[in-house]
Amino acid sequence: MSFPLLTATAALPAIGAIATAAVPAAKRTAAKWLALLFSLATLALAITVLVRFDPDGDRYQLTESHSWIADFGVRYELGVDGIAVALIALTALLIPFIVLAGWHDADPLETGSRRWRPTQGFFALILAVEAMVIISFEATDVFLFYIFFEAMLIPMYFLIGGFGDRAHKDGEEKAATQRSYAAVKFLLYNLAGGLIMLTAVIGLYVVAGNFSLTEIAQARAGGELEMATSTERWLFLGFFFAFAVKAPLWPLHTWLPNAMQESTAPVAVLITAVVDKVGTFAMLRFCLQLFPEASKWATPVILVLAVISIIYGALLAVGQRDIKRLIAYASISHFGFIVMGIFAMTSQGQSGATLYMVNHGISTAVLMLIAGFLISRRGSRLIADFGGVQKVAPVLAGTFLIGGLATLSLPGLAPFVSEFLVLVGTFTRYPVIGIIATFGIVLAALYTLVLYQRTMTGPVKPEVAAMPDLRVREIAVVAPLVVLLVFLGVYPKPVTDVVNPAVKQTLSDVQQKDPQPEVEAAK
């Protein structure tokens, strides 16, 4: 029996969560180092998965399959394609930086303070989320995926509600109320999506007789399993609704700005750079593969929703006064690009969407973590409370600028390549949608440059005159991510080589080919 590498990759952070939570309360520093150690060990296993994966091999590799609930056809089935491998690597890469960035976020404000939960709980919950996200990327049994798709809401609820942002000027009581509101809103939206998906999961079992993604997809492709048109469409909508909430796609997005505003910066990164990717990933793995005809049927409406997300998110980002809410609305705009690329049904669009998931995770991590360092120094999230920071903290301002430029997809930084591919892939099949979406790029330049101008340039405000520059730990968090932004902006081939074969197979599932160019290339 071969070593269960996929199980180990998901189990290690789960074990780390238990071990970190068990550290005595007086040993906060030990708990932090233990969490960092487990996150690095998980990264090592994720790299092993990446190395052992053969892009030109079978669609699902490193597979594991064991009977679980035999009476209901539920199996413990794992397998990864190129898209899953890329997102597992992204998740495992970001968690150590999230742990380092949040090193002091759960420390008590004063000796004996009960205003914050134990430090151990903060880091244990982060590792628990990592474990659940990874196994969601690995699961090829629909029921197994559903369990962890829903289970990750529990640790996220406590991270948002119990370890919220300390940059409140309205007193702890009001801050706690706002955190609770954001956590409950996050939970209710995602639970509602999950409950609707549960009905679709049950319906799929009634139709197919099992939960195995690979068996159902093969039976559908071979004509052995046929669904009535109306049945397939209803099942598709049940799955898609849950994924659209998680994504988050307009108009199901409203939980995200509150959740990111009230979370610590590392938890905000965990939400938008890691957890939300499960939604867009699942659209590719489950919606398109299980319900190909319904996916094509719903494409026009989904593309309209995606374009609305792009423009709406960017417009609201322009008008924000809160740094975190601005980044949240920018992420809604970016997720619109990802969903648009997926449902453009072209190889460029879907490759760009997958690459966008990776690049958005890195760029958002840089921007939000630097914003968190900035906010913690000033004690305020309001843009108007800053000014002239680049004169007193040039390294902080410089890295913040790089994160902002990546957010607006500046050529030479990683998000540009993915956004370009999404737009090209969309334009070849839906030119009007592609043209409208380009306005999101203009708006991104506006909200990013205005944010930088108002916080970093101009006269030095007295409140920021003594602001320290980035410390060694903070540089260690940001510098590797900045290097990755530049590297993948110049040379994205390592990621595209992994994801492109999986994209071609996904297009084959929905029986779509790239449109032929109207003008033949010269020979």
N, C-alpha and C positions, 0 to 999 in steps of 0.2 A: 504494500500500500504506500503510495507516494505521500510526501509531507503535505498536509492541508494548508497550503500557503495563504489562500484567501481567507480561510477561517482564522488563521493566526493573525493576519493583518487587521481584521476587525476585532478579534478577541483581546489583543494586547492592550489597546487603549481602554477597553472595558475592565480588564484586570487592573490597569493603572488607576482607573477611577475608584475602584474599591480600595486599593492600597493607599491612595492619597487621602480618601475620606477617613481611613482608619488611623491616620497619624494623630497622635495626641494634640490637643488644642494648643498646648504651649510650644509646639514644634512647628510653627508656621513656616519658617524658612526651609525646614526639611521637606515639608509638603510641597513647596514650590519646586525645589530641586528634583523631587521624585516625579512630579508631573512633567517637568521638562525632560527628564530622562526617558520616561515612557513615550513621550511624543517623539523624541529623536529615534528611539528604537522602532516605533511605528513607521517613521519616515524611511528607515533602513529597509524594513520589510516591503514598503511600497515601491522603493527603488528596485528591490529584487523582483517584484511582480512586473515592473516595467521592463527590466532586462530580460526576463524569461518570456515575455510576450512576443510572439512572432506576428507582425502585421500581415504577413502573407500566408499565415496558417489558417486554421479553422476559425470560424466566426467567434465562437465562445471557447476560451482556453482556460487552463488551470481549473477545470470543472470539478465540482464535488457534488455528489448526489446520495442522499440517505433518506430512507423512509422516516416520516415524522408522525403524521396523523393519518394512518393508512386508510381508515374507514371513510375519510373525506378526500382522499387523493392529494393530501398536502405532503410535500417533500421538502427536505432541506437541500435546496439546489442552488449552487453558486456557479458563476462563470463570468468572465470579463471579455468584452470586445475592446477595440481601440478607444472608443469614446469613454467607456468606464475606466479604463486604465489611466487615461489622461486626467480624469476628474479625481480618481483616487490619489494620484500623485499630487494634484493641486491641494487636496484636503490635507494630506499628510505633511506637505510642505508648509502650509500656512499655520498649522496648529502650534508648532514650537515658537513661531514669532508672536502668535496671539498670547501664549503663556508668558513669554518674556515681556511683551508690551503691558500685560496686566499684572506685572509682578507686585505692585503695591495697591492695586485697585480694590482689593477686599480687606486690606489692613484696617483695624479699628482706628477711628479718628482720635481716640484717647484711651488711656488705660481703663479697662472695665467697660468700655462702650458696648452697648447692645444694638447699636444702630445698623450694624452690618452682620451678616451671617459669618460663620467661621471661615477663615481663609481656605482651609482644606476643602470646604464644600464648593467654593468657587472653581477651583482647579479640577476637582473631581467631576463637576458637571460639564466642564469643557471637554474633558476626555470622554465622558459618556456620550456627548453629542458626536464627537469624532467617530466613535465606534459604530453608532447607529447610522451615520451618514455613509460610512465606508461599506457596511453590509447592505445598505440600500442600493449602492452602485453595483454590488456583486450579485444580488439576488436574481435568480431566473425563475423562481417560483412566485407567482403573483401574490399569493397569500402571505408568503414570507416577506416580500417587499412591503406589503400593506402594513404589517405589524410594525416594522421599524420606521416606515414613513410616518406613522402616527405616534409611535413611542418617543421619537425625538422631540415632540412638542413638550413633554414633561420637563426635561432638564432645561430646555430653552425658556419655558415659563418662569422657572425659578431664577434663571440667570437675569432675565429682564426685570422681574418683580422684586427680587431679593438683593440684587447687586447693581442697582441703577447708578446713573451718572450723579456725581457729587456736585456738579456745577449748577447748583440751584441757589437763587437769591431770595426765594419765597419762604424759606424755612423748611425744616425736615418734615413736618407734618404734611404740608402741601406736596412736597417732593415725593413722599411715600404714596400719596394718593394718585399722583400722576404716573408713578411707576406701576402701581397696581392696575390702573386703567389701561396702560399700554400692554401689560402682560395679559390681562383678561381679553382685551381686544384681539391680540395675537392668537390666543388660544381659541377663542370662539370662532374666528374666521377660519382657521385651519381645521378645527374640529368639524365645522359645518362641511367644508370641502371633503374631509375624510369620511364623514358619514354618507355623503352622496356617493363617494367612490366605493364604499362598502357594499351598497346596494348593487353597484355595477359589477363588483368582484363576485358577489353571489350569483348575479345573472350570468356572468361568464361561466361559472362552474355548472350552472344548470344547462347551459348550451353545450359546453365542451366536455364536461365530465371530469375535468381535472384542472389544476392550476399551473401546470408547467408551461412556461412561455415558449420554450423550444418545441414542445410537442404540439401545442395549439397552432403555432405559426407554421410548422411543417404540414399539419393536417389541412390548414387553410390553403397553403400554397399548392398542395397536391390535390385539392378538390375533395378531400375526404370529410371535411367539416365545412358546411355551408351555413351561413346565417341569413335570416331574412333581412332585407334592407333596413326596415324600421328597427329591428332588434340591434343590428350592428350600430346604427346611429345613436340609439339611446345608450348603449354601453359605452360608446366612444365619449359621449357627452358627460357621462358619470365620471370617467377617468379624467377627461380633460379639465373639467371644472376644478377638481382637487389640485391638479398640477398648475392650473392657472392661478389659483389662490397662492400656492407656494411660490410661484415664479418671481414676482407677482405681476399679473397682467391687468391693465385697466379693464373694467371698473372694480376689480377685486383686490386692489392694491392698498386700500386706505389704512390697513394695519401697519404697513412698513414704516412710514414716517414717524409714527408714535413710538414704535418699538425701537428704532434706531436712535431717536432723540433721547429716550429715557435710559438706554443701555450705556454701559461703559464703552469706550471706543473699541476695545478688543472684542466684546460681545457683539457690537454692531457689525464688525468685520465677520464674525462667525455667522451672523444671520445672512448677510447679503452676499458674501464671497463663498460661503460653504453650503449652508442649509438651503438657501433658495435655489441653488444649482440642481438640487434633487428634482425640483419641478420641471425645469427645462430638459434635463436628462431623461426624465420619465416620458416626456412627450415623444422623444426620439425612440426610446426602447419599447414602450408599451402602446402608445396611441397609434403610431405609424405601423408597427409590426403586427399588432393584433387586429386593428381595424383599418386596413388600407383604403377601402372604398369610402368609409365614413370620413376618414382624414381628408381625402380629396373633396368630398362633398362640403365639408366645413371650412376648407381653406379660404375662400373669399372673405367670409365673416371674420375669421381669425386674423387674416392679414390686415383688415380694417382696424380691428382692436389693437393689433401690434403697432400700427402707424399712429393711432390715437395715443397709445402709451408713450411712443417716442416724442411726439410734439407736446402732449400734455405734461409729461414729466419734466421736459426741458423748460417749458414755459413757467411752471410752478417753481422750478429751481431758481430761475432768474429773479423771482420776487421774494425769495426767502430771506429772513433776517437771522435765522439760526443756522449755524454752520452744519450741524448734523442733519437737519432737515433738508438743507440744500443737497448734501451728498445722497440722502435717501431718494429724493426726487430725481436726481441724476441717474441713480441706479434703476429706477423705474423706466426711465428713458432707454437705458442700455439694455434692459431685459426685453424691451419692445423690439430692439434690433435682433436679439437672439431668437425670439419667437418668430419674427419675420423671416429670418434666415432658415429656420427649420421648415416652415410651411411654404417657402418659395418652391420647394420640391426640386431644387437643382443641386448639383454636386458642390458648386462654389458657395451657394447659400448655406448648405448644411455643414460643410467644412468650416466656413467662416463662423457659423453659429457655435460650433463646438470649440473652435479656437477662441471665440469671443468669451465663452464661459471661463476658460483658463485665464485669458488676458484680463478680463474684467475682475476676476478674483484677485489678481496681483496688483492691478492699478488701484482698485478700491481699497485694498489693504494699505498701500502706501499712503494714499490721501487721508483715509480715516484715522490711521494710527498717528500720523503727524498732526492731524487736527486734534486728536485726543491729547497728545503731548502739549499742544498749544493751549487747549482749553484748561488742562490741569494747572498750568502755570498762571493763567489769568483768573481762573475761577468763574468763567463765564463762557457761554456758547454763542452769545450775540455778536454778530459781525461788527456792529457799531462800537463795541467795547475795545476793538483792536485798532492798530494803526502804527506804521513805522517799525514793525517787528524786524524787517530785514536789516535795519541798522544796528540792532542790539543782539540779534540771533541769526546771523547770516546762513549758517548751516541748516537751521530749521527752516528758514524761508526758502532756501534753495531746493531742499528736498520736497517741500510743500509745492513749489512751482513745478517740479518734475512730475509729481503725482497729479497735479492739475492739468498739465500738458498731456499726460497719458489719458486722462479722462476725456479731453476734447479730441483725442485720437490724432495727435501730432505725428506726421510721418517720421519714422525713425524710432518710434516707441511702439510697444507690442500691440495695443488696441487698434492702431491704424490698419494693420494688415487684415485683422478679422473684420473690422467694419467695412473695409473696401470689398472684401470677398462677399459679405452679406449683401451689400448694395449692388454689386455686379450680378450676383446670382439672382437677386430679386428682379432687377431691371430686365434681364433677358427673358423673363416670363411675364412679369407684371410691371411694365415700364411706368405706369402712372403711380403705383404704390412706391416704386423706387425713387421717383422724382420727389414725391412729397416727403419721404423719409429723410432726404438729404437736408431738409431744413433743420432737422434735429442737430446736424453737425454745426450749423451756424449758431444755433441757440446754445450749444455746448460751449463754443468759444466765448459767447457772451457771459454766461453765468460763471465760467471758470476764471476768466480774466478779471471780471468785476470782483469776484471773491478775493482774488490775490491782491488786486489794487487796494481794496478797502481794508484789508487786514495787514498787509506787509509793507505797503508804500506810504508816502506822505509823512507828515510830522510825527515824531515819536510821542505817543500819549504818555502822560506821567505814570499811568498804571502799568505800562509795559517797559518802562525805562530800565528797570532792574531785572528784566526777564532773562534767565540763563539760557544759553544755547543747548543743543542736544548733548546729553551725557553719553558715556561710553555704551551703556546698556541700550539706550535708545538708538544710537548709531548702528549697533549690532543688529537691531531689529530691522531698520530701514535699508541699510546699505545693500544687503544681498537682494532684496526685492527690487531696488532700483537697478541693480546690475541685470537682473532677469528681464526687467522692462526693456532695457536697451538691447540685450542679447536677442530676445524673441522678436523685437522690432526689426532687427537687421537680418536675423536668420531664424525664421519660424519653422524651418524644415523638420527639425526633430519632432515637433508636435504634429505637423500635418502628415508626416510619414506614418505615424501611428494611427491617426483618426481617419484618413482618407479611405482605406479599404472598408472600414465599418460604415462609412457614409455611403459608399457605393452599394453595399448590401442593403442598407436602409432604403435607398431609392429603388432598389430592385423589389423590395417588399411591397411598395406602393405602385410598382410597375410604371415608373416615371424615368424618362431620359432627358438629358439636357437639350434645350431647344437648339436647333441648328442655326448657325449664324446666317444672316441674310446675305452677306457678301463673303464669298469664298476667299480664303487667304491666298495670296500669290504664291505660285510654286517656283 
